[in-house]
Amino acid sequence: MITAATRQLDWARAQNWSNTQCCYVDLLAAKTLNNIMTNIDIVYFLVHSMAANNNLIEQECLAALNVKNVLKHSQVKQVIYLSALQNHCCHSQHLIS
């Protein structure tokens, strides 16, 4: 079983992915992470605060710290961090985060 955690819960459920349960999570609100890592073996961390304006990097750090804190008390065996590549001469705030 796959658990898809998202702020876009209606959209995720509408995808009708097989063998997938969708749940609401806002990584900036730590309380939404309570009990989410139960019976999870692997976490794929693909998160970008697309809607953030001036504090993108701070929000990305907060999201990562909230997940880290939950992982400390979980049985998760592996975290796969998915990021982005960028050209060495063009550093957008989005990709820096």
N, CA, C and O atoms as a GROMACS GRO file, in nm:
protein
  388
    1MET      N    1   0.085  -0.119   0.000
    1MET     CA    2   0.000   0.000   0.000
    1MET      C    3   0.088   0.124   0.000
    1MET      O    4   0.187   0.131   0.073
    2ILE      N    5   0.053   0.219  -0.081
    2ILE     CA    6   0.123   0.347  -0.090
    2ILE      C    7   0.040   0.452  -0.018
    2ILE      O    8  -0.083   0.455  -0.032
    3THR      N    9   0.104   0.537   0.057
    3THR     CA   10   0.038   0.651   0.120
    3THR      C   11   0.088   0.777   0.052
    3THR      O   12   0.208   0.805   0.053
    4ALA      N   13  -0.002   0.853  -0.006
    4ALA     CA   14   0.032   0.981  -0.069
    4ALA      C   15  -0.014   1.092   0.023
    4ALA      O   16  -0.133   1.109   0.048
    5ALA      N   17   0.081   1.168   0.074
    5ALA     CA   18   0.052   1.278   0.165
    5ALA      C   19   0.059   1.408   0.088
    5ALA      O   20   0.157   1.434   0.018
    6THR      N   21  -0.044   1.490   0.100
    6THR     CA   22  -0.054   1.611   0.018
    6THR      C   23  -0.143   1.716   0.083
    6THR      O   24  -0.227   1.685   0.167
    7ARG      N   25  -0.124   1.841   0.043
    7ARG     CA   26  -0.218   1.946   0.080
    7ARG      C   27  -0.333   1.950  -0.019
    7ARG      O   28  -0.438   2.009   0.009
    8GLN      N   29  -0.314   1.889  -0.135
    8GLN     CA   30  -0.415   1.887  -0.242
    8GLN      C   31  -0.493   1.755  -0.236
    8GLN      O   32  -0.491   1.678  -0.332
    9LEU      N   33  -0.561   1.730  -0.127
    9LEU     CA   34  -0.624   1.602  -0.102
    9LEU      C   35  -0.732   1.567  -0.205
    9LEU      O   36  -0.736   1.454  -0.254
   10ASP      N   37  -0.818   1.661  -0.239
   10ASP     CA   38  -0.924   1.634  -0.337
   10ASP      C   39  -0.864   1.594  -0.471
   10ASP      O   40  -0.911   1.499  -0.534
   11TRP      N   41  -0.762   1.665  -0.514
   11TRP     CA   42  -0.697   1.633  -0.641
   11TRP      C   43  -0.635   1.494  -0.637
   11TRP      O   44  -0.652   1.415  -0.730
   12ALA      N   45  -0.563   1.464  -0.529
   12ALA     CA   46  -0.497   1.334  -0.519
   12ALA      C   47  -0.598   1.220  -0.521
   12ALA      O   48  -0.578   1.120  -0.589
   13ARG      N   49  -0.706   1.235  -0.448
   13ARG     CA   50  -0.809   1.130  -0.447
   13ARG      C   51  -0.873   1.114  -0.584
   13ARG      O   52  -0.908   1.002  -0.623
   14ALA      N   53  -0.889   1.223  -0.656
   14ALA     CA   54  -0.951   1.217  -0.789
   14ALA      C   55  -0.866   1.140  -0.891
   14ALA      O   56  -0.916   1.101  -0.996
   15GLN      N   57  -0.738   1.118  -0.859
   15GLN     CA   58  -0.651   1.046  -0.952
   15GLN      C   59  -0.682   0.896  -0.953
   15GLN      O   60  -0.644   0.826  -1.047
   16ASN      N   61  -0.750   0.848  -0.851
   16ASN     CA   62  -0.788   0.706  -0.842
   16ASN      C   63  -0.668   0.612  -0.862
   16ASN      O   64  -0.678   0.513  -0.934
   17TRP      N   65  -0.557   0.645  -0.798
   17TRP     CA   66  -0.440   0.560  -0.805
   17TRP      C   67  -0.469   0.428  -0.736
   17TRP      O   68  -0.525   0.426  -0.626
   18SER      N   69  -0.431   0.319  -0.798
   18SER     CA   70  -0.454   0.189  -0.736
   18SER      C   71  -0.356   0.168  -0.621
   18SER      O   72  -0.244   0.218  -0.623
   19ASN      N   73  -0.400   0.094  -0.522
   19ASN     CA   74  -0.318   0.057  -0.408
   19ASN      C   75  -0.260   0.179  -0.335
   19ASN      O   76  -0.150   0.174  -0.280
   20THR      N   77  -0.336   0.289  -0.335
   20THR     CA   78  -0.288   0.415  -0.276
   20THR      C   79  -0.394   0.475  -0.186
   20THR      O   80  -0.510   0.488  -0.224
   21GLN      N   81  -0.353   0.512  -0.065
   21GLN     CA   82  -0.440   0.589   0.022
   21GLN      C   83  -0.385   0.731   0.028
   21GLN      O   84  -0.264   0.752   0.042
   22CYS      N   85  -0.472   0.827   0.017
   22CYS     CA   86  -0.432   0.968   0.018
   22CYS      C   87  -0.472   1.030   0.152
   22CYS      O   88  -0.580   1.003   0.204
   23CYS      N   89  -0.383   1.112   0.206
   23CYS     CA   90  -0.413   1.179   0.332
   23CYS      C   91  -0.361   1.322   0.327
   23CYS      O   92  -0.265   1.354   0.257
   24TYR      N   93  -0.428   1.407   0.404
   24TYR     CA   94  -0.389   1.548   0.410
   24TYR      C   95  -0.270   1.566   0.502
   24TYR      O   96  -0.269   1.518   0.616
   25VAL      N   97  -0.168   1.636   0.452
   25VAL     CA   98  -0.052   1.674   0.532
   25VAL      C   99  -0.007   1.811   0.485
   25VAL      O  100   0.003   1.837   0.365
   26ASP      N  101   0.020   1.898   0.580
   26ASP     CA  102   0.084   2.027   0.552
   26ASP      C  103   0.214   2.026   0.630
   26ASP      O  104   0.214   2.038   0.753
   27LEU      N  105   0.324   2.011   0.561
   27LEU     CA  106   0.452   1.996   0.630
   27LEU      C  107   0.492   2.119   0.710
   27LEU      O  108   0.582   2.112   0.794
   28LEU      N  109   0.427   2.231   0.686
   28LEU     CA  110   0.454   2.352   0.764
   28LEU      C  111   0.375   2.352   0.894
   28LEU      O  112   0.402   2.432   0.984
   29ALA      N  113   0.277   2.264   0.905
   29ALA     CA  114   0.196   2.249   1.026
   29ALA      C  115   0.229   2.113   1.087
   29ALA      O  116   0.171   2.012   1.047
   30ALA      N  117   0.321   2.110   1.180
   30ALA     CA  118   0.373   1.985   1.235
   30ALA      C  119   0.263   1.891   1.285
   30ALA      O  120   0.277   1.769   1.275
   31LYS      N  121   0.155   1.947   1.338
   31LYS     CA  122   0.050   1.861   1.393
   31LYS      C  123  -0.015   1.773   1.287
   31LYS      O  124  -0.072   1.669   1.320
   32THR      N  125  -0.009   1.812   1.160
   32THR     CA  126  -0.069   1.728   1.055
   32THR      C  127   0.015   1.605   1.027
   32THR      O  128  -0.030   1.514   0.957
   33LEU      N  129   0.135   1.601   1.081
   33LEU     CA  130   0.223   1.485   1.064
   33LEU      C  131   0.204   1.380   1.172
   33LEU      O  132   0.259   1.270   1.164
   34ASN      N  133   0.125   1.413   1.275
   34ASN     CA  134   0.101   1.317   1.382
   34ASN      C  135   0.044   1.188   1.326
   34ASN      O  136  -0.055   1.191   1.252
   35ASN      N  137   0.104   1.078   1.360
   35ASN     CA  138   0.060   0.944   1.321
   35ASN      C  139   0.068   0.914   1.172
   35ASN      O  140   0.020   0.809   1.130
   36ILE      N  141   0.127   1.000   1.092
   36ILE     CA  142   0.134   0.976   0.948
   36ILE      C  143   0.240   0.873   0.911
   36ILE      O  144   0.227   0.808   0.808
   37MET      N  145   0.342   0.857   0.992
   37MET     CA  146   0.451   0.765   0.958
   37MET      C  147   0.429   0.624   1.012
   37MET      O  148   0.522   0.544   1.015
   38THR      N  149   0.309   0.593   1.053
   38THR     CA  150   0.277   0.460   1.103
   38THR      C  151   0.274   0.361   0.988
   38THR      O  152   0.210   0.385   0.886
   39ASN      N  153   0.343   0.251   1.005
   39ASN     CA  154   0.348   0.144   0.904
   39ASN      C  155   0.406   0.191   0.770
   39ASN      O  156   0.365   0.143   0.664
   40ILE      N  157   0.499   0.284   0.775
   40ILE     CA  158   0.566   0.335   0.655
   40ILE      C  159   0.710   0.286   0.659
   40ILE      O  160   0.779   0.304   0.759
   41ASP      N  161   0.755   0.224   0.550
   41ASP     CA  162   0.893   0.175   0.542
   41ASP      C  163   0.986   0.275   0.474
   41ASP      O  164   1.099   0.295   0.518
   42ILE      N  165   0.938   0.336   0.366
   42ILE     CA  166   1.020   0.426   0.285
   42ILE      C  167   0.944   0.556   0.265
   42ILE      O  168   0.824   0.555   0.236
   43VAL      N  169   1.013   0.668   0.280
   43VAL     CA  170   0.955   0.800   0.255
   43VAL      C  171   1.026   0.861   0.134
   43VAL      O  172   1.149   0.870   0.132
   44TYR      N  173   0.949   0.900   0.036
   44TYR     CA  174   1.002   0.978  -0.076
   44TYR      C  175   0.971   1.124  -0.045
   44TYR      O  176   0.854   1.163  -0.038
   45PHE      N  177   1.074   1.203  -0.026
   45PHE     CA  178   1.057   1.343   0.012
   45PHE      C  179   1.076   1.428  -0.112
   45PHE      O  180   1.189   1.454  -0.155
   46LEU      N  181   0.965   1.471  -0.170
   46LEU     CA  182   0.965   1.560  -0.286
   46LEU      C  183   0.874   1.677  -0.251
   46LEU      O  184   0.753   1.669  -0.266
   47VAL      N  185   0.935   1.784  -0.204
   47VAL     CA  186   0.860   1.896  -0.152
   47VAL      C  187   0.921   2.025  -0.202
   47VAL      O  188   1.041   2.046  -0.192
   48HIS      N  189   0.836   2.112  -0.255
   48HIS     CA  190   0.878   2.247  -0.290
   48HIS      C  191   0.763   2.340  -0.261
   48HIS      O  192   0.651   2.317  -0.306
   49SER      N  193   0.789   2.445  -0.187
   49SER     CA  194   0.687   2.542  -0.148
   49SER      C  195   0.664   2.640  -0.262
   49SER      O  196   0.712   2.753  -0.260
   50MET      N  197   0.592   2.595  -0.361
   50MET     CA  198   0.572   2.673  -0.482
   50MET      C  199   0.498   2.806  -0.457
   50MET      O  200   0.522   2.904  -0.528
   51ALA      N  201   0.412   2.810  -0.359
   51ALA     CA  202   0.332   2.930  -0.336
   51ALA      C  203   0.400   3.031  -0.245
   51ALA      O  204   0.350   3.142  -0.228
   52ALA      N  205   0.511   2.995  -0.188
   52ALA     CA  206   0.580   3.086  -0.096
   52ALA      C  207   0.634   3.208  -0.171
   52ALA      O  208   0.683   3.196  -0.284
   53ASN      N  209   0.626   3.320  -0.108
   53ASN     CA  210   0.673   3.443  -0.172
   53ASN      C  211   0.813   3.481  -0.124
   53ASN      O  212   0.912   3.447  -0.189
   54ASN      N  213   0.821   3.549  -0.013
   54ASN     CA  214   0.948   3.603   0.034
   54ASN      C  215   1.028   3.508   0.122
   54ASN      O  216   1.149   3.528   0.140
   55ASN      N  217   0.965   3.407   0.177
   55ASN     CA  218   1.034   3.322   0.274
   55ASN      C  219   1.042   3.177   0.227
   55ASN      O  220   1.024   3.085   0.307
   56LEU      N  221   1.068   3.156   0.102
   56LEU     CA  222   1.072   3.022   0.044
   56LEU      C  223   1.174   2.932   0.114
   56LEU      O  224   1.140   2.820   0.151
   57ILE      N  225   1.294   2.979   0.133
   57ILE     CA  226   1.398   2.897   0.193
   57ILE      C  227   1.362   2.862   0.338
   57ILE      O  228   1.383   2.749   0.381
   58GLU      N  229   1.309   2.958   0.412
   58GLU     CA  230   1.269   2.931   0.550
   58GLU      C  231   1.158   2.826   0.555
   58GLU      O  232   1.160   2.739   0.642
   59GLN      N  233   1.062   2.835   0.463
   59GLN     CA  234   0.954   2.737   0.461
   59GLN      C  235   1.004   2.598   0.425
   59GLN      O  236   0.961   2.499   0.484
   60GLU      N  237   1.095   2.589   0.331
   60GLU     CA  238   1.152   2.460   0.294
   60GLU      C  239   1.226   2.399   0.413
   60GLU      O  240   1.215   2.279   0.438
   61CYS      N  241   1.301   2.480   0.486
   61CYS     CA  242   1.372   2.431   0.604
   61CYS      C  243   1.276   2.384   0.712
   61CYS      O  244   1.298   2.280   0.774
   62LEU      N  245   1.170   2.461   0.735
   62LEU     CA  246   1.071   2.422   0.836
   62LEU      C  247   1.005   2.290   0.798
   62LEU      O  248   0.987   2.203   0.884
   63ALA      N  249   0.969   2.274   0.672
   63ALA     CA  250   0.908   2.148   0.627
   63ALA      C  251   1.002   2.032   0.652
   63ALA      O  252   0.960   1.928   0.702
   64ALA      N  253   1.128   2.047   0.617
   64ALA     CA  254   1.226   1.940   0.636
   64ALA      C  255   1.246   1.909   0.784
   64ALA      O  256   1.255   1.792   0.822
   65LEU      N  257   1.252   2.011   0.867
   65LEU     CA  258   1.270   1.989   1.011
   65LEU      C  259   1.149   1.919   1.072
   65LEU      O  260   1.164   1.832   1.158
   66ASN      N  261   1.028   1.956   1.028
   66ASN     CA  262   0.908   1.890   1.079
   66ASN      C  263   0.909   1.742   1.044
   66ASN      O  264   0.874   1.658   1.127
   67VAL      N  265   0.948   1.709   0.921
   67VAL     CA  266   0.956   1.568   0.881
   67VAL      C  267   1.066   1.498   0.962
   67VAL      O  268   1.046   1.386   1.009
   68LYS      N  269   1.178   1.562   0.976
   68LYS     CA  270   1.289   1.502   1.054
   68LYS      C  271   1.244   1.468   1.196
   68LYS      O  272   1.275   1.360   1.247
   69ASN      N  273   1.172   1.558   1.258
   69ASN     CA  274   1.127   1.536   1.395
   69ASN      C  275   1.031   1.418   1.404
   69ASN      O  276   1.036   1.341   1.501
   70VAL      N  277   0.945   1.402   1.307
   70VAL     CA  278   0.853   1.288   1.306
   70VAL      C  279   0.929   1.158   1.279
   70VAL      O  280   0.898   1.055   1.338
   71LEU      N  281   1.026   1.164   1.190
   71LEU     CA  282   1.104   1.044   1.157
   71LEU      C  283   1.178   0.988   1.277
   71LEU      O  284   1.197   0.867   1.288
   72LYS      N  285   1.220   1.076   1.369
   72LYS     CA  286   1.292   1.031   1.488
   72LYS      C  287   1.214   0.928   1.568
   72LYS      O  288   1.272   0.841   1.633
   73HIS      N  289   1.081   0.937   1.563
   73HIS     CA  290   0.995   0.851   1.644
   73HIS      C  291   0.919   0.751   1.558
   73HIS      O  292   0.816   0.698   1.601
   74SER      N  293   0.969   0.724   1.440
   74SER     CA  294   0.900   0.634   1.348
   74SER      C  295   0.981   0.507   1.325
   74SER      O  296   1.093   0.494   1.374
   75GLN      N  297   0.924   0.417   1.251
   75GLN     CA  298   0.993   0.294   1.212
   75GLN      C  299   1.038   0.300   1.066
   75GLN      O  300   1.071   0.198   1.007
   76VAL      N  301   1.041   0.421   1.008
   76VAL     CA  302   1.083   0.438   0.869
   76VAL      C  303   1.226   0.389   0.854
   76VAL      O  304   1.313   0.422   0.935
   77LYS      N  305   1.249   0.311   0.750
   77LYS     CA  306   1.381   0.252   0.728
   77LYS      C  307   1.466   0.332   0.630
   77LYS      O  308   1.589   0.323   0.634
   78GLN      N  309   1.403   0.409   0.543
   78GLN     CA  310   1.478   0.481   0.440
   78GLN      C  311   1.403   0.606   0.398
   78GLN      O  312   1.280   0.606   0.388
   79VAL      N  313   1.477   0.714   0.375
   79VAL     CA  314   1.422   0.837   0.319
   79VAL      C  315   1.494   0.863   0.189
   79VAL      O  316   1.618   0.866   0.183
   80ILE      N  317   1.418   0.882   0.085
   80ILE     CA  318   1.474   0.915  -0.046
   80ILE      C  319   1.438   1.059  -0.074
   80ILE      O  320   1.321   1.093  -0.094
   81TYR      N  321   1.539   1.144  -0.076
   81TYR     CA  322   1.522   1.288  -0.096
   81TYR      C  323   1.532   1.317  -0.245
   81TYR      O  324   1.636   1.294  -0.307
   82LEU      N  325   1.426   1.369  -0.301
   82LEU     CA  326   1.423   1.404  -0.442
   82LEU      C  327   1.437   1.554  -0.455
   82LEU      O  328   1.361   1.630  -0.393
   83SER      N  329   1.531   1.597  -0.534
   83SER     CA  330   1.560   1.739  -0.546
   83SER      C  331   1.562   1.777  -0.693
   83SER      O  332   1.512   1.703  -0.778
   84ALA      N  333   1.618   1.889  -0.722
   84ALA     CA  334   1.624   1.939  -0.859
   84ALA      C  335   1.767   1.976  -0.895
   84ALA      O  336   1.847   2.012  -0.809
   85LEU      N  337   1.796   1.967  -1.021
   85LEU     CA  338   1.925   2.011  -1.072
   85LEU      C  339   1.910   2.151  -1.129
   85LEU      O  340   1.803   2.188  -1.176
   86GLN      N  341   2.015   2.226  -1.123
   86GLN     CA  342   2.009   2.360  -1.181
   86GLN      C  343   2.142   2.395  -1.247
   86GLN      O  344   2.248   2.341  -1.213
   87ASN      N  345   2.132   2.483  -1.339
   87ASN     CA  346   2.249   2.532  -1.409
   87ASN      C  347   2.338   2.605  -1.308
   87ASN      O  348   2.288   2.677  -1.223
   88HIS      N  349   2.468   2.586  -1.318
   88HIS     CA  350   2.560   2.646  -1.221
   88HIS      C  351   2.561   2.798  -1.224
   88HIS      O  352   2.609   2.860  -1.129
   89CYS      N  353   2.510   2.859  -1.328
   89CYS     CA  354   2.512   3.006  -1.334
   89CYS      C  355   2.378   3.069  -1.299
   89CYS      O  356   2.370   3.191  -1.285
   90CYS      N  357   2.274   2.991  -1.286
   90CYS     CA  358   2.140   3.044  -1.259
   90CYS      C  359   2.085   2.982  -1.131
   90CYS      O  360   2.045   2.866  -1.131
   91HIS      N  361   2.082   3.058  -1.026
   91HIS     CA  362   2.038   3.005  -0.897
   91HIS      C  363   1.909   3.073  -0.854
   91HIS      O  364   1.911   3.180  -0.792
   92SER      N  365   1.796   3.011  -0.886
   92SER     CA  366   1.668   3.066  -0.841
   92SER      C  367   1.648   3.034  -0.693
   92SER      O  368   1.703   2.936  -0.644
   93GLN      N  369   1.570   3.116  -0.622
   93GLN     CA  370   1.540   3.090  -0.483
   93GLN      C  371   1.469   2.957  -0.466
   93GLN      O  372   1.491   2.886  -0.368
   94HIS      N  373   1.385   2.923  -0.562
   94HIS     CA  374   1.312   2.797  -0.556
   94HIS      C  375   1.408   2.678  -0.555
   94HIS      O  376   1.393   2.588  -0.473
   95LEU      N  377   1.505   2.678  -0.644
   95LEU     CA  378   1.597   2.565  -0.651
   95LEU      C  379   1.703   2.568  -0.541
   95LEU      O  380   1.754   2.463  -0.501
   96ILE      N  381   1.738   2.686  -0.494
   96ILE     CA  382   1.833   2.696  -0.384
   96ILE      C  383   1.774   2.629  -0.260
   96ILE      O  384   1.845   2.564  -0.184
   97SER      N  385   1.644   2.646  -0.240
   97SER     CA  386   1.578   2.591  -0.121
   97SER      C  387   1.585   2.441  -0.122
   97SER      O  388   1.535   2.376  -0.030
   0.00000   0.00000   0.00000
